[in-house]
Amino acid sequence: MKTQHLLIQGRVQGVWFRESMRREAERLGVTGWVRNTPDGAVEAVVQGSDEAVDALIAWAHAGPPMARVERVTLTDTQGQFSGFEKRTG
């Protein structure tokens, strides 16, 4: 089981990033959460098989059509998740 923390920077708020990521995570069978940060980034923790997590990370580098991702910072992390949650704030 692979667990990664993502910090996604660029034009990623107000472009349906969180909901799109939630849908992609569910499609891939990835658990965790995603939320906006006060500084305009999107933060997520994703957990699943190596292949599924890597696929979601690859998706995050582009995001939904209106997003303009400039940087994705990855950090190993820990946690236990039963689904994928779109959080506020």
GROMACS elastic network, one bead per residue, 0.5 to 0.9 nm:
[ bonds ]
;  ai    aj funct       b0    kb
    1    47     6  0.67828   500
    1    48     6  0.53014   500
    1    49     6  0.52198   500
    1    50     6  0.67798   500
    2    46     6  0.80546   500
    2    47     6  0.55042   500
    2    48     6  0.54859   500
    2    49     6  0.58981   500
    2    50     6  0.56385   500
    2    53     6  0.69437   500
    2    76     6  0.82878   500
    2    77     6  0.87527   500
    2    78     6  0.86799   500
    3    32     6  0.86715   500
    3    45     6  0.70172   500
    3    46     6  0.56242   500
    3    48     6  0.67716   500
    3    49     6  0.87987   500
    3    50     6  0.87698   500
    3    53     6  0.77433   500
    3    75     6  0.87514   500
    3    76     6  0.62103   500
    3    77     6  0.56645   500
    3    78     6  0.59272   500
    3    79     6  0.74035   500
    4    44     6  0.81718   500
    4    45     6  0.56408   500
    4    46     6  0.54258   500
    4    47     6  0.65758   500
    4    53     6  0.78951   500
    4    57     6  0.89908   500
    4    74     6  0.64485   500
    4    75     6  0.56658   500
    4    77     6  0.54243   500
    4    78     6  0.76601   500
    5    43     6  0.74479   500
    5    44     6  0.57578   500
    5    46     6  0.65573   500
    5    73     6  0.80186   500
    5    74     6  0.56784   500
    5    75     6  0.50580   500
    5    76     6  0.61388   500
    5    77     6  0.60188   500
    5    78     6  0.87120   500
    6    42     6  0.80463   500
    6    43     6  0.56309   500
    6    44     6  0.50480   500
    6    45     6  0.61489   500
    6    46     6  0.78331   500
    6    57     6  0.80641   500
    6    60     6  0.87401   500
    6    72     6  0.64347   500
    6    73     6  0.56237   500
    6    75     6  0.66971   500
    7    41     6  0.68515   500
    7    42     6  0.59545   500
    7    44     6  0.66255   500
    7    45     6  0.89830   500
    7    71     6  0.79423   500
    7    72     6  0.55909   500
    7    73     6  0.50966   500
    7    74     6  0.67613   500
    7    75     6  0.87141   500
    8    12     6  0.74098   500
    8    41     6  0.56596   500
    8    42     6  0.50718   500
    8    43     6  0.61833   500
    8    44     6  0.81802   500
    8    60     6  0.74482   500
    8    61     6  0.79281   500
    8    69     6  0.69024   500
    8    70     6  0.77137   500
    8    71     6  0.58746   500
    8    73     6  0.65822   500
    8    74     6  0.89617   500
    9    12     6  0.66129   500
    9    40     6  0.74054   500
    9    42     6  0.66153   500
    9    43     6  0.88145   500
    9    68     6  0.85377   500
    9    69     6  0.59543   500
    9    70     6  0.56507   500
    9    71     6  0.51673   500
    9    72     6  0.63897   500
    9    73     6  0.84253   500
   10    13     6  0.84324   500
   10    40     6  0.78090   500
   10    41     6  0.67522   500
   10    42     6  0.88926   500
   10    67     6  0.77295   500
   10    68     6  0.57100   500
   10    71     6  0.67587   500
   11    14     6  0.81282   500
   11    15     6  0.77947   500
   11    40     6  0.77728   500
   11    41     6  0.78454   500
   11    66     6  0.83043   500
   11    67     6  0.55069   500
   11    69     6  0.62066   500
   11    70     6  0.78058   500
   12    15     6  0.61026   500
   12    16     6  0.79676   500
   12    17     6  0.60636   500
   12    18     6  0.86710   500
   12    36     6  0.86153   500
   12    40     6  0.72832   500
   12    41     6  0.63306   500
   12    42     6  0.65416   500
   12    63     6  0.79763   500
   12    64     6  0.88146   500
   12    66     6  0.82691   500
   12    67     6  0.52062   500
   12    68     6  0.64782   500
   12    69     6  0.65923   500
   13    16     6  0.71219   500
   13    17     6  0.65991   500
   13    18     6  0.82027   500
   13    36     6  0.69037   500
   13    37     6  0.89980   500
   13    40     6  0.62925   500
   13    41     6  0.68750   500
   13    42     6  0.70872   500
   13    67     6  0.78946   500
   14    17     6  0.74272   500
   14    66     6  0.88880   500
   14    67     6  0.86170   500
   15    18     6  0.84824   500
   15    64     6  0.72747   500
   15    65     6  0.80782   500
   15    66     6  0.55186   500
   15    67     6  0.58070   500
   16    19     6  0.56066   500
   16    20     6  0.60069   500
   16    21     6  0.84946   500
   16    64     6  0.69759   500
   16    66     6  0.80001   500
   16    67     6  0.81584   500
   17    20     6  0.51731   500
   17    21     6  0.59727   500
   17    22     6  0.85310   500
   17    42     6  0.80092   500
   17    60     6  0.88357   500
   17    63     6  0.63743   500
   17    64     6  0.60083   500
   17    66     6  0.86107   500
   17    67     6  0.71114   500
   18    21     6  0.51213   500
   18    22     6  0.61215   500
   18    23     6  0.86999   500
   18    34     6  0.60449   500
   18    35     6  0.65353   500
   18    36     6  0.77222   500
   18    42     6  0.76845   500
   18    44     6  0.89920   500
   18    86     6  0.63031   500
   18    87     6  0.84062   500
   19    23     6  0.62655   500
   19    24     6  0.86311   500
   19    34     6  0.86789   500
   19    86     6  0.68412   500
   20    23     6  0.52065   500
   20    24     6  0.62024   500
   20    25     6  0.85714   500
   20    63     6  0.76237   500
   20    64     6  0.64033   500
   21    24     6  0.50270   500
   21    25     6  0.59552   500
   21    26     6  0.85074   500
   21    34     6  0.76194   500
   21    56     6  0.79607   500
   21    59     6  0.82235   500
   21    60     6  0.75305   500
   21    63     6  0.74839   500
   21    64     6  0.81600   500
   21    86     6  0.86572   500
   22    25     6  0.51287   500
   22    26     6  0.62154   500
   22    27     6  0.86193   500
   22    33     6  0.77803   500
   22    34     6  0.74021   500
   22    84     6  0.62299   500
   22    85     6  0.68814   500
   22    86     6  0.65016   500
   23    26     6  0.51742   500
   23    27     6  0.61738   500
   23    28     6  0.86788   500
   23    84     6  0.87153   500
   24    27     6  0.50014   500
   24    28     6  0.62068   500
   24    29     6  0.85423   500
   24    30     6  0.84143   500
   24    56     6  0.70716   500
   24    59     6  0.81740   500
   25    28     6  0.51113   500
   25    29     6  0.59501   500
   25    31     6  0.67889   500
   25    32     6  0.84948   500
   25    46     6  0.81437   500
   25    52     6  0.83224   500
   25    53     6  0.84834   500
   25    56     6  0.65460   500
   25    84     6  0.68566   500
   26    30     6  0.59541   500
   26    31     6  0.74171   500
   26    83     6  0.79333   500
   26    84     6  0.67892   500
   27    30     6  0.77743   500
   28    48     6  0.88049   500
   28    52     6  0.57096   500
   28    53     6  0.81567   500
   28    55     6  0.78779   500
   28    56     6  0.75310   500
   29    47     6  0.89721   500
   29    48     6  0.70565   500
   29    49     6  0.85617   500
   29    52     6  0.70061   500
   29    53     6  0.89488   500
   29    83     6  0.86283   500
   29    84     6  0.88949   500
   30    46     6  0.64111   500
   30    47     6  0.55676   500
   30    49     6  0.77384   500
   30    52     6  0.64594   500
   30    53     6  0.66162   500
   30    56     6  0.80013   500
   30    83     6  0.75751   500
   30    84     6  0.69830   500
   31    45     6  0.82244   500
   31    46     6  0.57814   500
   31    47     6  0.51341   500
   31    48     6  0.64199   500
   31    80     6  0.85818   500
   31    81     6  0.57203   500
   31    82     6  0.62420   500
   31    85     6  0.79490   500
   32    44     6  0.73636   500
   32    45     6  0.52440   500
   32    47     6  0.58780   500
   32    48     6  0.88149   500
   32    79     6  0.84041   500
   32    80     6  0.79282   500
   32    81     6  0.54622   500
   32    82     6  0.75347   500
   32    83     6  0.62258   500
   32    85     6  0.63433   500
   32    86     6  0.89113   500
   33    43     6  0.84021   500
   33    44     6  0.55083   500
   33    45     6  0.54660   500
   33    46     6  0.66591   500
   33    81     6  0.84229   500
   33    83     6  0.81089   500
   33    84     6  0.52091   500
   33    86     6  0.57210   500
   33    87     6  0.67395   500
   34    42     6  0.70969   500
   34    43     6  0.57233   500
   34    45     6  0.66083   500
   34    46     6  0.83563   500
   34    84     6  0.79288   500
   34    85     6  0.64608   500
   34    86     6  0.51184   500
   34    87     6  0.58988   500
   34    88     6  0.84757   500
   35    41     6  0.87481   500
   35    42     6  0.57448   500
   35    43     6  0.54286   500
   35    44     6  0.63673   500
   35    85     6  0.87006   500
   35    86     6  0.61176   500
   35    88     6  0.56691   500
   35    89     6  0.61208   500
   36    39     6  0.84013   500
   36    40     6  0.68117   500
   36    41     6  0.60053   500
   36    43     6  0.61397   500
   36    44     6  0.87525   500
   36    87     6  0.78153   500
   36    88     6  0.66904   500
   36    89     6  0.55720   500
   37    40     6  0.56820   500
   37    41     6  0.53100   500
   37    42     6  0.57229   500
   37    43     6  0.65780   500
   37    88     6  0.88911   500
   37    89     6  0.61351   500
   38    41     6  0.73628   500
   38    89     6  0.72111   500
   39    42     6  0.89097   500
   45    77     6  0.79513   500
   45    78     6  0.88188   500
   45    79     6  0.86107   500
   46    53     6  0.66068   500
   46    56     6  0.81856   500
   46    57     6  0.86853   500
   46    81     6  0.88510   500
   46    84     6  0.82143   500
   47    50     6  0.86255   500
   47    52     6  0.84344   500
   47    53     6  0.63311   500
   47    78     6  0.86970   500
   47    79     6  0.82296   500
   47    80     6  0.81445   500
   47    81     6  0.75560   500
   48    51     6  0.80580   500
   48    52     6  0.61249   500
   48    53     6  0.57034   500
   49    52     6  0.52460   500
   49    53     6  0.60835   500
   49    54     6  0.83767   500
   50    53     6  0.53552   500
   50    54     6  0.59700   500
   50    55     6  0.85139   500
   51    54     6  0.51762   500
   51    55     6  0.61150   500
   51    56     6  0.87385   500
   52    55     6  0.50606   500
   52    56     6  0.62959   500
   52    57     6  0.86519   500
   53    56     6  0.51281   500
   53    57     6  0.61469   500
   53    58     6  0.85739   500
   54    57     6  0.50426   500
   54    58     6  0.61358   500
   54    59     6  0.86045   500
   55    58     6  0.50695   500
   55    59     6  0.62354   500
   55    60     6  0.86925   500
   56    60     6  0.61496   500
   56    61     6  0.88472   500
   57    61     6  0.65695   500
   57    72     6  0.84093   500
   57    74     6  0.88201   500
   58    61     6  0.53997   500
   58    62     6  0.74139   500
   58    63     6  0.88439   500
   59    62     6  0.56627   500
   59    63     6  0.57607   500
   59    64     6  0.85372   500
   60    64     6  0.84408   500
   60    69     6  0.78895   500
   60    72     6  0.74931   500
   61    68     6  0.89200   500
   61    69     6  0.60780   500
   61    70     6  0.80065   500
   61    71     6  0.73664   500
   61    72     6  0.64131   500
   62    65     6  0.79069   500
   62    67     6  0.71782   500
   62    68     6  0.70384   500
   62    69     6  0.58926   500
   62    70     6  0.89130   500
   63    66     6  0.80430   500
   63    67     6  0.58699   500
   63    68     6  0.76099   500
   63    69     6  0.70038   500
   64    67     6  0.55567   500
   64    68     6  0.86055   500
   65    68     6  0.82073   500
   69    72     6  0.75765   500
   81    84     6  0.74920   500
